[in-house]
Amino acid sequence: MKGIREIIKNLSLRVKQRRRGTVRTMFSFATIAFLLGAALITSTEASYIKLKANKSVLQAGEQFSIDVYAYAHVPVNAVDVTIKFEEEAVSVKSVDKGQSVLTIWTQEPEVKNGQVILRGGTFRKGFLGEHKIATIELEAKQSGESEFIAENVTLLAGDGKGTPVTVAEATDSSLSLYIVDQNEDPKNIAVNVTLDIKTDIDGDGKVGIRDVSAFLGVWSSSTTDKIYDFNNDGKMSFKDFSIILADAFLGS
C-alpha cells in the first residue's frame, strides 16, 4: 500500500500543474479515487468470475481442466455464466458439477458453438466468498495460443427480489493456454510464457510502480502505444489501467 500512496501523491502534484477543467485533469481525479479503493474492490465492492486451469502449457492431444469459480461479495443464490472457448483449438469432453456450490440447475451444463453455459442456483439464502461452480474437462487439439473468457455473467442476490449483483471485470475472468505440437518441449515454452507478462512494461519480470508510472506517463501524453492495450480491444483505455493496477497490487 506504500507504493499506492506514492502514486497518489505524484498524481496529486501532476493535477496541480495541469490546467484546470480539462478532460485529462478530471481523469486524474478519477484515477486517485480508483487507487484509493483498488485494494478492496475485488474483496468488498464487487463479485467476479474466476477461471483456473490445471496447466498453462500442454501438447496437442493432452487432456486438461479448467475450474470455474464465483466470488460473491454479498449473498448470491443464482449464477448464469458463459465460458467462451476456441473450438478449433480445444474440445470439451465433459462438465463436472459434483463439487459445485450450486445445488439446483435450471438446465444441465450445455456445450455449443464454442460456449459452455452454466446456469443454476442454491436453495440457501446465498453463498459468500469464493466457491467452485464447475470443472470443465477438455482436450487440446491444435497447437497455438487458446483463450477462454467468462462472459454474459449474471449473479443474483438471495434477497427474495432477484436483485442483480455488481460484477467486476477481473483479470482472472479470462486465461490463455499454450498448446504445442509433439516436437516442441513444453518446459521451454513454459519458461517463455512465465516471462511474457504484458503489463511488465520495463521487462524486469514483475509488475510494479515503475510499470504503472510508465502507463500513466503515456496516458498523459498525446501519443499511445499498442503495448499498453492489455485487453487487446484496439485502444488504450481505463480498462487497461485497471488491468495493470490489479497485476501490480496482486504481485506486491
N, C-alpha and C positions, 0 to 999 in steps of 0.2 A: 504493500500500500504506500510505502515511502515513495516509490517510483511514480505512482499515480499522482501523488501530491505535487511532485516536482513538475510533472507535465502540466497540471492545472495552473501552477504558479507561472510557468513560462507562457502558457496560453493567455493568462490574465495580462501579462506585460505586452504581448502582441496586440491584444484588443485595444489597449490604451494608446498604442502607437498608430493604430489604423484610423482612417476617417470614420466617423460615426454614421450609423444609419444604412450602411451598405449591407448587401446580402451576405458577404463573407463575414462581416462582424457579427451578424445575427447567428451565423453558423457557429462561430467561435463560442458564443454564449451557450448555444445548444450543446456543443461539444463538452464544455465544462460540466454542465448538468448531467450529461451522459456518463462522464468519467466518475462523477461522484457516486452514481448508482451502479456502475459496471460490475463491481464485485458482488453485488447482491441480486442482480436481475434474474439470473437463471435459478436461484435458490428461493427467492421470496416473492418475486413480482410476476413471474410468467411460467407456464408449463411448457414442455417441449417433448419431442420425439427423438430418441437416440438410436443409431444403428451401430452395431458392434460385430465385426467379423472375427472368426477364429484364426484367419490367415490373411496376410496382406499381399503375399506373392505366392502363386501356385502355378502348376503346369497344366496344360490342356489335358482334359480327361480326369483331372483330380476333383474330388468332392470337397465341399466346404460348407460352412453355415454362417448365417447372419442372424443375430439376436435383435429383436425389435423391442425397445423399452419405451415406456411413457413415464415422464416425470410430472407429478401433479403438485402445484403449489397451493391449491385448495382442493377439497374433496371432489373427485371426479368419478362418476359411475357409468359413463358411456364413452366409447372410443371408436372413431372412424378414421382410418388412415390408409393411404395407398402407397405402396413401395414400388417405385418405378425402376425397371432394370432393362438391360440391353439383351434382347432375345438372341441376337446373332452371336453374342459372346458367352452367355451362360444359359442354362436351362434349370428350371425349378423342379426338383424331384418330389418334394413334399413340404407341408407346413405343419409343424408340431405345436399344438396349443396345450399340451399336457401340463405345463408349468405356468400357464397364463394366469394373471390376476383377474382376467375376465372369466366369469362363471357361466354366462349365458351368451350365445351368439345369435344375432339376428339372421345370419347366414354363415355357412361354413366358409373358411378362408378360400377365396376364389383367385385363380391364376388365369389371366387372359390378357392378350395384347400387350405383353411386356409389363404387366402390373400384377402385384399381389395385393388384394383388397382384404383388409382386416376390419371387421365391424362387430362389436359386441359390447356387453356391459356386465355389471355386477349387481347382485341383489342388495349389497350393503349400501350404506349412505354414500360411500365413495372411498377411493383409496388416496392416500397421500404419499409423497415421496416417489422414488423410482421403482417401477415394477416391470417385469417382463410381460410383453403382450403375446409374442410368439417367436418361434425359431424357424427360419426358412432354410431348408436344406437344398443345396444347389450343386451343379456340376459345371466346371469350366469347359468351354467348347473351343474357343478361338483365342489365339494369342493377342495381346494388346491390353490397353487400359480399359477397365469396365467400371462404370459408375452406377451407384444405387442412391436413389433420392426418396425421401419421405415427403409426400405432397398431399394436397387436399385433406389436411388434418383438421378434424373436429373433435374437441373434447367438451363434454357437457358436465355441468356441476350436479352433484347429487342433492340438490336443494328442493326437489319436488317441482321445479319450474323448468328444468332443462336449460338453464342459463348457460350460454356459451362461455367457455373459459379462455382467457388470453393465452395464446400460443406464441412462443418466441421462435425466431429463426436461429437455431443453434448450429454451431459448426459440425456437431455430431449427427445432424439430421441428414447428412449425406456422406458417402465414403467412396473411395476409389480402390479397386484391387488391380493387381498387375498379373496378367496371365502370360506365361512364356511357353515356347514350344519345348519339346523334349531335348533339343540340342543346346539349350541355354541353361546356365547354372542359376537356380533361384536364389542362392545365397548371395551371389554378386549383385543380382537385381535388387535384393532386399536392402543391401547397403546403400545403393543409389537412391532408392525410394525414401529411406530414412533421412538422407541428407537433403532431399529435394522438398524443402518447406517453402511454399510460395510466399509466405509472409516474412520470411527471413531475408530482408532486403539487403543487409550488409554482409550476408553469407558467412556468419560466424557460427552457424549450426544451431542457433536458438533465436527465439523471437523476444526482443527486449525493448527497452526505452528508446534506443537509437533507431530501431526499425519504425516505431510509432512516430518518432520525431521526423524521420525522413518522409513518412507518408504525409504528415501534416504540412511539411515544408512544400511538397509538391502540390497539395491541395490549395495552399495559399497562393501559389503562383498561377500564371495564366496557361501553363503547359501541363499536360498529363502524359502518362506513360502506361502502356498496356500491362507492365509488370505489377501495377497497383490494382488491376482488375482481378481480384482474388476469386470472385464467384463466376467469372467468365460470361458476364452479361453484356460485354462490349463497351463498358464505361466505368469510370472511377466514381463511386458513389458512397453515400453514407453507410450502405450495407458492407462495403469493403472495409470501411473504418471499423465497423462492429466486429468483423472477422479478425482483423489484425489485433484489435484490442483484446478480444477473447483469447487469442493464441498467446499474447504477451502475459495476460493475467494467469491463465492456466499453467503456463510453463514456468512461472516465477516461483 
